[in-house]
């Protein structure tokens, strides 16, 4: 059974967010990361602190159920659905195919979110905003005049020093640019290679996903465009031990 098959670094169920055996708590937060990512992330945080930034994770591991709730809410019009230009769309007026594309602009397909792996985090610079600031994670916040412009520049220069990079740095025609989304290269590269179309299909079958048929009918294309279509991972020296 694939669910219990070990793929080297993550079980199939862990790759698709249905098992959380690979993640550990980030001290002082309610967030969890892959156990191999904890030390590198703390090192990245410490380096940022030395340069006057407070690298604060606002999201890390998310499970399949959480991603399915987001997906289904958008599909049913119970959560704002935005187009590529950021304007609201009316879910009830879209075909199933158009709806699939619209949800995928801003939200990952359940089972295919890099946040399932615990290798990826969304971060802000808490030193750059007042306490109680409502984080939006928008391009404007990371643009030149935004509060996180300095973080953006710092990550571009230093994320690689600690084995991280930004897979959604630019618009590649799939997921919108997400300058706040960082990924631990050594761990996530292996997860990405292991997440095949077949494995994803298995996770999505009978999983209570709205639009399941429309998704499964074109899964190879969606996998290519939204899962594989990220910035190529930079070369890093492999860590001595990953798990
Ligand atoms: Zn993210």
Boltz pocket constraint, residues with backbone or C-beta under 6 A from the ligand:
constraints:
  - pocket:
      binder: B
      contacts: [[A, 59], [A, 115], [A, 120], [A, 121], [A, 122], [A, 178], [A, 180], [A, 181]]
      max_distance: 6.0
